[in-house]
Amino acid sequence: MATDLYQLVYVSRSVIEGDEQSYREQIDEILKVSRENNQRDEITGALLCNRRYFAQVLEGGQDVVQDAYERIQCDERHEQTTVLRFRPVPRRDFGEWTMAYEGHDSDALHSFNRLTQESRLKLEELDGLDLVSLLQAHLQAA
Ligand SMILES: Cc1cc2nc3c(=O)[nH]c(=O)nc-3n(C[C@H](O)[C@H](O)[C@H](O)COP(=O)(O)O)c2cc1C
């Protein structure tokens, strides 16, 4: 097993405000920077968000994933970042995506909305593996 490949899953509370257009612009900006940096660092993953929460999967070398998470954690566009899962994995689940995105009117988003409503909300009670499966199922179906 390739022990240097790690997967990290975290959730956080979004503090992005504004109308739909400015919200989308801010998400687009996050995705642009993420995709550039992640390509450089050979990180792949997926981002799921609704107006109140983010969930993100990052996968790649242990050091680069940890460094990316440190930067992300300090970002003022969200708070209470909570790691649900950080462990070696045998292969990438999101190998085709520098950062896949689900946040606009998709089945994955509707499931995420349900999950975040149901758990009302201790972030640490969300299940990292559920989030990975949810994203994977949707991306494979897309
Ligand atoms: C929800 C969220 C997800 C993010 N995801 C990533 C990411 O996957 N990779 C990344 O490099 N930066 C990500 N960022 C941005 C970082 O917090 C930070 O702004 C960026 O890494 C700084 O890059 P720079 O030093 O090249 O400007 C994310 C930010 C937020 C709020």
The ligand as an SDF file (V2000), in Angstrom:
LIG
                    3D

 31 33  0  0  0  0  0  0  0  0999 V2000
  -13.6170   26.3840    1.7090 C   0  0  0  0  0  0  0  0  0  0  0  0
  -12.2440   26.6780    1.1770 C   0  0  0  0  0  0  0  0  0  0  0  0
  -11.5670   25.7030    0.4580 C   0  0  0  0  0  0  0  0  0  0  0  0
  -10.2810   25.9540   -0.0210 C   0  0  0  0  0  0  0  0  0  0  0  0
   -9.6200   24.9660   -0.6890 N   0  0  0  0  0  0  0  0  0  0  0  0
   -8.3510   25.1650   -1.0870 C   0  0  0  0  0  0  0  0  0  0  0  0
   -7.6160   24.1370   -1.7290 C   0  0  0  0  0  0  0  0  0  0  0  0
   -8.0980   23.0240   -1.9880 O   0  0  0  0  0  0  0  0  0  0  0  0
   -6.3290   24.4040   -2.0860 N   0  0  0  0  0  0  0  0  0  0  0  0
   -5.7420   25.6060   -1.8570 C   0  0  0  0  0  0  0  0  0  0  0  0
   -4.5610   25.7820   -2.1990 O   0  0  0  0  0  0  0  0  0  0  0  0
   -6.4170   26.6100   -1.2760 N   0  0  0  0  0  0  0  0  0  0  0  0
   -7.7060   26.4260   -0.8850 C   0  0  0  0  0  0  0  0  0  0  0  0
   -8.4040   27.4470   -0.2930 N   0  0  0  0  0  0  0  0  0  0  0  0
   -7.7850   28.7800   -0.2450 C   0  0  0  0  0  0  0  0  0  0  0  0
   -6.8260   28.8930    0.9070 C   0  0  0  0  0  0  0  0  0  0  0  0
   -7.5170   29.1350    2.1010 O   0  0  0  0  0  0  0  0  0  0  0  0
   -5.8220   30.0450    0.6630 C   0  0  0  0  0  0  0  0  0  0  0  0
   -6.5350   31.2330    0.4040 O   0  0  0  0  0  0  0  0  0  0  0  0
   -4.9340   29.7620   -0.4930 C   0  0  0  0  0  0  0  0  0  0  0  0
   -4.3940   28.4620   -0.4250 O   0  0  0  0  0  0  0  0  0  0  0  0
   -3.7750   30.7690   -0.5040 C   0  0  0  0  0  0  0  0  0  0  0  0
   -3.0970   30.5760   -1.6830 O   0  0  0  0  0  0  0  0  0  0  0  0
   -1.9590   31.5930   -2.1670 P   0  0  0  0  0  0  0  0  0  0  0  0
   -0.9580   31.6090   -1.0670 O   0  0  0  0  0  0  0  0  0  0  0  0
   -1.4970   30.9820   -3.4500 O   0  0  0  0  0  0  0  0  0  0  0  0
   -2.6690   32.9100   -2.3470 O   0  0  0  0  0  0  0  0  0  0  0  0
   -9.6830   27.2180    0.2000 C   0  0  0  0  0  0  0  0  0  0  0  0
  -10.3870   28.1850    0.9170 C   0  0  0  0  0  0  0  0  0  0  0  0
  -11.6510   27.9340    1.4010 C   0  0  0  0  0  0  0  0  0  0  0  0
  -12.3890   28.9920    2.1650 C   0  0  0  0  0  0  0  0  0  0  0  0
  1  2  1  0
  2  3  1  0
  2 30  2  0
  3  4  2  0
  4  5  1  0
  4 28  1  0
  5  6  2  0
  6  7  1  0
  6 13  1  0
  7  8  2  0
  7  9  1  0
  9 10  1  0
 10 11  2  0
 10 12  1  0
 12 13  2  0
 13 14  1  0
 14 15  1  0
 14 28  1  0
 15 16  1  0
 16 17  1  0
 16 18  1  0
 18 19  1  0
 18 20  1  0
 20 21  1  0
 20 22  1  0
 22 23  1  0
 23 24  1  0
 24 25  2  0
 24 26  1  0
 24 27  1  0
 28 29  2  0
 29 30  1  0
 30 31  1  0
M  END
$$$$
